Structure formats: structure tokens, C-alpha cells
Amino acid sequence: VSERARLMRVALGEAPADLLITGGTVVNVYTEELLRWDVAVAGERIAAVGPDLAHLAGPATERLDARGRVVVPGFIDGHTHVDFLVTIPELLQEAIPRGLTTLITEMAQPAAALGAAGARWFLDVLAAQPIHAFATAPVIAYLTTDDGTGAPVVSEAEMADLLAAPGILGLGEVYWHRFVPEPKRLLGLIERARALGKTVEGHSAGAHGAKLNAFVAAGVGSCHEPITVREAVDLLRLGMCVLVREGSVRRDLQAVVAIRDAGVSLRRVALASDGISPPDLLAHGYVDAIVQKAIDLGIPPVTAYQMMSLNPAEHFGLDGDLGGLAPGRFADALLLPDLRTVRPEVVIARGRVVAREGRCLVAPSPATLPAGLYAGPRVGTITAAAFRLPAAGPTARARVIRTEGQILTHEDEAWLPVRDGAVAADPAQDCLLAAVLNRRGAGLRALAVVRGFGLREGALASTISFDTADLVAIGASAEALAAAVRRVVELDGGLVLVDGQGHVRAELALPVGGFASAAPVREVARGLAGLGDAARALGCGLANPLLPLETLTFQAIPALRLTARGLLHVKSQQYLAPLL
Amino acid sequence: VSERARLMRVALGEAPADLLITGGTVVNVYTEELLRWDVAVAGERIAAVGPDLAHLAGPATERLDARGRVVVPGFIDGHTHVDFLVTIPELLQEAIPRGLTTLITEMAQPAAALGAAGARWFLDVLAAQPIHAFATAPVIAYLTTDDGTGAPVVSEAEMADLLAAPGILGLGEVYWHRFVPEPKRLLGLIERARALGKTVEGHSAGAHGAKLNAFVAAGVGSCHEPITVREAVDLLRLGMCVLVREGSVRRDLQAVVAIRDAGVSLRRVALASDGISPPDLLAHGYVDAIVQKAIDLGIPPVTAYQMMSLNPAEHFGLDGDLGGLAPGRFADALLLPDLRTVRPEVVIARGRVVAREGRCLVAPSPATLPAGLYAGPRVGTITAAAFRLPAAGPTARARVIRTEGQILTHEDEAWLPVRDGAVAADPAQDCLLAAVLNRRGAGLRALAVVRGFGLREGALASTISFDTADLVAIGASAEALAAAVRRVVELDGGLVLVDGQGHVRAELALPVGGFASAAPVREVARGLAGLGDAARALGCGLANPLLPLETLTFQAIPALRLTARGLLHVKSQQYLAPLL
């Protein structure tokens, strides 16, 4: 109340502004006009806007000369996954200078790895940052079974509580193909989200016609998956908010940009990253690059700015606070050299100058795990014996998970040698052993054969894994697997590549819950590059071997996945024997 | 949950639709397209939309043939005052056939007359209707002092409770000129509304520049007062939702319609009535007439439909449920003969056909006051002696409230005759006595002199009065005033015109709290016409003498007002002696 009262006094000229941005051309995302406006800030919010507000300055008012500059609202990434590899404060050191002033992230990793307590900790980290950082409730952790207890990793009651938290804007992405055939498990949470005035994010890739109608009828309000203009228009017609994805997982802007010529209103179209990897962030930029690309591809600049400010803000019901340069809104603004050059010279968030010329000027709040929340991966004592797939003959016929591209897998088969009564990897036909180890102390482990990594020797292990947050590894021998896993445990979690002798060739410690490094983005990117280089030196043909490794456990996408319970056939949801 | 599950089953073809609208051209307010679409309904909501949904029908499915017809979303009146003169169910009998499927109304009268309990009763009436009916929390009752207790008519705690009620969408209209100079009383409630995800409606007529910025910075989100394109654009630029008013109090559409050529986005522009009187409703129509006029004045039809569906729905955060024809939304739709003819042939609300060809097919839920909530006006025993304004001389100099038009007043003066030691009305110079009587039993009364009504004899009394809900009367003699007031009390509230002999010439009983008739709209309109005719027969020169009478107590608009505490100078908030 006192904050609002002061805003009013500043607007009325009864108290001086804290910050005055003068002489700039303001992009008004409400009217779609360019206006020669000043912006007066008091505390964290905008007190007044208008053609000449010089009289609102006092002796202590900070002034920003925006003459010759364009002032746009701070960028909102409406759907992202910045819950792993780097911590939020380290991410923000790089993301804020690129114009990010609001992020809305999934939080599958902290929730899957550390349960509801991890989700709460993550929310606390988000709330402590110098920009607006929100999350959506972790549907995937709720749908994932803890292999030890048989209960969801995050319970329905915990999800209901999380939904009510101020830092939670809605229910996280709901995968249509898991939800539509069996809606019961989620409908109660969807209703709760809606009753709280919050959103339900959707993942409708591949849903059309009846299935898409059913998905939307359930109360799902957005999708970030369209990869064609046709799909995007279909979603818009059903009243959905479409978040066009341009990030590390996929880049869809080029294919979807022609929506500008489809004759449809773009008011419900937003731009989002759906996740940005440390190397991509450093090499290509982030929200700045996304908006720049939209403009370069022919989206009118004001429309492009709306797509990363007002439009996502409206979708999340935040537009009274965020998404435009108007009185009462948070003072989140970027000064750009001109309308078509998305290179923030100054970034203002919550009323403060937080970055200049690419340099972050604030210290984001650290993300330290509270004592007792995480004690490293609890996988028991690991020797090569842990990775025995017993078989009788001189050879055995195995089911094979064949990875394709980054995430997809196919069903395959192979005849493999049997040594000492167990199936051996056979790098000659690109067949490695894959293992998933429950890391919550349940003692469960599963083994299978995987193809597509190309590693000639050694092993690669990770405590980042989709859905389950278990420890996942692939390797050319049981001994190498054991060495890689032991090193991961020593590190309290991380990514490790060992060679055929079990020597560590590259590693990245992830001591924050097993899913994130505490190091700066640049260092993490270097670590990842080192892992990729080392893997390639051992024969791996993949540009990024980590994503197919981390998604071996990902139960949402066909065909075969490996969890600590066994080899899962996604479509039938049946567990299959690893050997035929 | 089970409702959503059934929607999904219907969309998937696993259960038959309840209602299928086939063959029509659907106005898609999300994309701004016209689509040859069917609409399948299950229960109260839309299950699916698409080019051919015939397969979703079962033997019991009701079918609506929309071939050759245009299907638009039901109309939302985003700002109205339908809390007096007629009850909600009687209003809906007339309003539903004209396309109204959602209304958002102020509730100043029930709240002022009956306090928070009256507001709660009114919310119950709204919630029981066959269409969506919401209210905003009664700011005016909160800002009005009960002359008996000195406390607000509705307390801050009661307002805070009301704000949390599901039927309350936000804080009712805040008058800037009462709020900005002294924001303290309202800022807490504004914060509460916003924390609940609800809106704050504004009344910014006359606010510009610094004052308008301060008003918006406080958290106010809409205004229905712009009367020029310039004003409307100024509000839009500040991120406000503009509700262009076209109703009984004013008609601003003609003046504001050129906003279509102002080069600004219209996504935050809505159309609203700001109140519709029974005679206007019958003579000119309602939401149908508003949209029709917008189209006739050159607003593109799809834009006009958006302005009375999606745009107000988004403003109130209702667009997941209302405002467009999409899965999961309530099935609120109108069948129109063509895109430019806003004459609903069929009205569907909450999945049911509620009107056809102008006839209402549902019986709106009755609005009966619970016993004990209202016991008629408690003004004590009334004789002519109640209306004595004591004065000494043969003549006295009086301050005069001079009414102008419908609502405005000016300060004036007059020399009036004194008889038996009291000032007498002097119809020859159009000076009548005006009286306000506290009707909550506080015994307070105030008298003053009023000019502008033109009544030669008799008196006019009303229990509808703005802000206070007190009993207000004007008359050419103390005896006539007493006769009119006594009759109003006999009726348990109402509008009464008596002649010079104290005989009733016309009357309309308002037994519902003193502010509404229980009769149909048509009968109330006849009663109002009768009162006007009778008043004119006694010399009154006003087209509608009731509004200036009812607004004599209205403390929000200059210059002089009369309350039961005395003669109020609005700008200075000082009470003045009625005689100089």
C-alpha cells in the first residue's frame, strides 16, 4: 500500500522519481505505437509515462538519457527449462544483459531429484532474484513413480500446495498423449489451477482434431510445440496461447514465422525458448537473439516485442504488473540502439539498472541447497558386477534402444557376445550397455543395450536424467560403467566420461542436487564442450552425446526407454525383457 | 472434474454431444477469422469445434441447424448498473433474447440500501441465473457514511470479504477525483483485489496527465468514461481497458468510433452499457443494439464482436471460460442472420437454448428478499412540519441547487417568501423544497432549495438515491412533500408523484429493498412513463425528472448535493447552511 501511495505521489509531482528515462522512443505494446515518452520510476515500478516528465526529477533522481534510443518492455521468456546444469543466479548473470527481465520455467529436475522440498527450494531461489522468476508446478515429477516407494515423486497434495504458491503461475506442461487417454490423474489439479486463476501449460505435439479438442476442453491453455504455421493456426483457433519455440531443443521460428501472413490475429502468439543450453546462450544469445530473429524473419518489430512482453504477460494473467511500459507496472525496460537492433544497451528490472552494454551489474541471489536436502546419489556400492546382464549362450539376442537425433529412440535388435555368463557390449556394431540406477536408495537398477552413441571404449554417466532424475550411464564395458558411476558418486552428482581403463577423460561436477553445477555459465559450457570433445575422441559421433543419454529415461516420447524398473515400451507402457 | 472428463469424452467421440450446432459460419474472435465450423456442446460447455462434427451426435443430441447463419460468442456487458428499478430475473427476461449471456454489474443500490447483507443477497441472485452474472464490490457504499452510525455503509472488512466472493470480479468503479486526493481509504482494497487476481474498475472522467498517471499507477485497470477518441487513446496508452459506453446515462460510441482509424490496437477496447433503463431497453434494445451501432458506424464486424466478447473477458481474466467459441469455454453463442445484422435468432447460454426469435425460453431465478433484511424506509412520523426550513424575515435568501441536464448541478441563490416562520417554495421562480431523509432510522433529515424541475405544484419522492439510498423528495409545499413521502413509506419504498392536494397522480412501488420493483420490465417502463407524464402535467419541463431527483444525493459530481447530513459543497466537502 505504501509503495502504491508513493507511486501516486511521484506521478503527481509531490515526491521525486527515483529514476527518470528521458528522450527515448517508447514502444507502446498496448496501442502498438511509437511514442516520444519519458518514463518515471519510483521504487520497483513505473509511476508515470508521458511526453515530458523532466519536472518529476529531484536532486537525487538517477537519470537515463535515452535520446536516440528505443525503449521496449523487458523480455519475458514464457516457457523455459532453466532448472538444471547451471543455477538460476549463474544463468541470470548471462541472461539479464541479454534483456531477460521475467522468466517462467519448468522445474522438473529439482522436483524429480529432491521431491516437493526441492521444488520449494527452487521457488525460494527464483523469488530471491533481481528479476521476476516464476515456475510452473512439476507435472512430470507428479506423474513419475518413485521406484522405491511406488508413490509419485511429488504427491497430489504436494502439487495442490505448490499450485497455491505465489511463485507458481500454473500447472507445468501436460503431455497430451499421456493425459488424454487417462485424464483422471490430472483433472483435479487442472481444476485447482484454474480455480486459483492460474494457467495450465500444454504440450500438444502431434495432437490434431478430436484429440486436440479434448486436450483444450480439459482446460489446457497453451502450447509451445507447433512446428508449422498450420499447427500454430489450429491452436490459436481453439483459443490457445501459442509460444513459438526458439531454443536449444528446437528452433521453430523460421518454420512458423509465415504466420504473420496467415491473416490471423497474433495477440495470442508469444516467443519462448523452451530451454537454452549454456553453450547456446554464450554462442547465440537468448531472448535478444529470439526477438532479433523474429524481426529479421519479417515480423514487424512492435509485434515481435509484444510477443515477448505483453502477449505472454496476458497469457499468465500478469499484465497488471508486467509486459508493458505503463504506470503501476514493474519498471522492466530495455534501451535498444534502434527499433530493429535487439542489443540491449541498458537493462532495467524492478526499477534498477541491472545491466549495461552486456555486463550484468547486479549479483543474483545465490542458490545454496539447505543442509540435509541432498546427500549425493545413493546407489549403493558399485563394482563391475552391478552391470551384468546374465545370458547363457556364446551369443545372446538383445533388444536394442536405438537413439536417433537428440531425443527419439527406435526398437532394434542385435546378437551380442556373452562373456562370463553376461552380455557384453560390442562397440563394433555400436552396441553399448546402458544402465539406470535409482538414486534415492531404493537399490533398483536396470540394464539394457543401446545403439547410436558410437563410443568405442569407456563410459559416460550422468545424474541429469529426464523424469526420474536417476543415475544413467552408457558404456563399452561393465568395468568402465562402474568407474564412471563411482566417479559421479564421488562428485555428489555430475557428468563423467571415462576411457577403457576407467580413467576420467572429462567431467562436470553437479553438486547442486545432482542436476546443476555451482559454476558460472561459461565454465559449465566449457565443461560440456570438454565432455563432447572427449566423447568424440573415444569414437562418439554425436554433436551432443549428453541429451540422448539424459533422455534415455524420458517416458514421454517413443519408442523404448530405460528406467530403474526396466526397459519400457512407451506406447504400450509395458516393461520388456532386455534379452529376447 | 467429472464435467471436464465428459467434455473430453464427447470431443473424442466416446460419448454423444448434448447439443450440436451445425453448418454455421463461426466468428473466431481469437484469430479474427470466419470459419465454416460445427460446435459440439456437452453440459454447459463446448466440447469441440471443427469443420464437421456430425459424428459427435447421438440419438438424444439436440441439433441446431445454423446453415446460412453466423455464430458469434454471447455478448458480455462488462460494465453496467442493473441493480435497481427492475430485478435481475425480470431484466434477463428482456436482455437474454437480445444476446446477453454475461453481465458484470455494479451493485451500489443493494449495498447502500441494505449493507453488506444486501450485497450478499444480490450476489446470490446473480449466481442463480441461467446466464453468467457477476458484480464488482460496491466502492460507493464503502465510501458513503451511514448518517446514523458514522461508519461506512459497507465496512472495509466486509469489502475485503466481498472481494473474495466468487461472484465478485473486482473492485467496483473508483472515482478518480475522490480517490487521488486521498488514496489511503482505498489502496488496501485495491491491493487486495489485485492479490486475488481481480480487477479494479475506474472512473477517470476528467483526469489527464499527472492525475491520470497517478490513478493508473494505483492499480486501476479500466475506464468506461472516455467521450472522445483522444481520451480513449490516452487510456489505452497507459495500459487500461477502455469500455466504450453506449447506454442510458450516455451514448459515447458515435464520438469514440473514430478510434478505428487512430492506428491503435483495439484489443483492449470493449463495449459496455454502463446501465440500461427499462424504457431504453424496450425502445432501443441492449447489447444487440450496441454491437449493431458499432458495426453501422464502421467498426469491422469481427472487431465489434470481439469488443463484446473476448476483449471484456480478457480484461476480467475470464477468457478461459468465456468470450469465445472454443473447447472448454461455456457454450454461450448467438445465431445471427448475417455478419452485419445483430438480431439473435437463437441465444445459447451455458449450453442451453435460452431464447429464440426474441422470446426468452428460460425462467430466470426469482429475486426474493429474505425475511428480515428489509422493513421499508424507517423515516419516522412524517407531517408537513418535517419540511420546515425556519427563517425570520418576510423573505429569506437561500442557496439553491440548480440542476442542469441529468446529473450536474450548479450553485445558485434566490430570495424566497417566508411563511409561518419557514421558507416556502416558490414555483414562480422554479424554486422547490428538497428533502433527504435517512431511511435507516437515524432520524436525520436535511432540507434545501432546488431549481430546475419546473414543478408548479405537488411533490416527487423516491427511495432510489445515489450513494446513500436515502429517501429523497422535491416539492412545491411542505404538505405535498409530506404526502409524497408518506405514500412512499406505505409502499415500502418507491417513486411517488402527488399533486397540490396531496393526491397520488402516479407511482411505482419498489418493495425490493426500496430500490426495485418486482414487476416485469415492461410494467416498470410503463410506471416510469406514467411518472414522467404526470410530472410534466404538473409543469415539470424535464424529459426524465427522476434522474436529477435520484442524483441530488450523489456526492461524486459537482457542485451542490443534498444528503441527510445537510447541503454538501462537493469540491470543498463542506456542509453549507441552506440559507444565506
Interface residues (C-beta under 8 A of the other chain):
Chain A: V1 R4 A5 L7 M8 R9 V10 A11 L12 G13 N28 Y30 T31 E32 E33 L35 R45 I46 A47 A48 V49 G50 V180 P183 K184 L187 G188 I190 E191 R194 G197 G209 A210 K211 N213 A214 V216 A217 A218 G219 G221 V233 L236 R237 L238 G239 G263 V264 S265 R267 R268 E314 G317 D319 G320 G324 A326 P327 G328 R329
Chain B: V1 R4 A5 L7 M8 R9 V10 A11 L12 G13 N28 Y30 T31 E32 E33 L35 R45 I46 A47 A48 V49 G50 V180 P183 K184 L187 G188 I190 E191 R194 L196 G197 G209 A210 K211 N213 A214 V216 A217 A218 G219 G221 V233 L236 R237 L238 G239 G263 V264 S265 R267 R268 E314 G317 D319 G320 G324 A326 P327 G328 R329
